[in-house]
Amino acid sequence: DLYRNHKGAVARSFLWALVNHFGYILMGFSIGRALGIPPETVDLGQFVLLIAVVSMIGCLPLGIGGLGHGDLAYVTFFGKLGVSPATAGALSLMTRGCILVLGLVGGVVVLATRKAHRLPEGQ
């Protein structure tokens, strides 16, 4: 009932979430190419599937922030397609690092613009 009267906001949130996830996938794909993972080994479609799966595994509450088991998922699943463990591990750490840097930048932007977006009292 909470969102019944806010269908537009829910739809916009869903679309932004899709943009965010596909941006994450494209970032992983770009980092993979920069690390030398050739398209013959892992193509874009496989990246879409693998990044989605390892992201879900990383969200499991098995450790702090997905450290360890999320990285192991990268090594395991990308290894099944012929990517070396060192390259898959580097891909995992570099994507995690990029997400952290982007999150820090976003946090600074939110703090810097906080007064401009403050809700009126009582809302």
Salt bridges, closest charged atoms under 4 A:
ASP1 OD1 - ARG4 NH2 2.56
ASP71 OD1 - ARG96 NH2 3.10
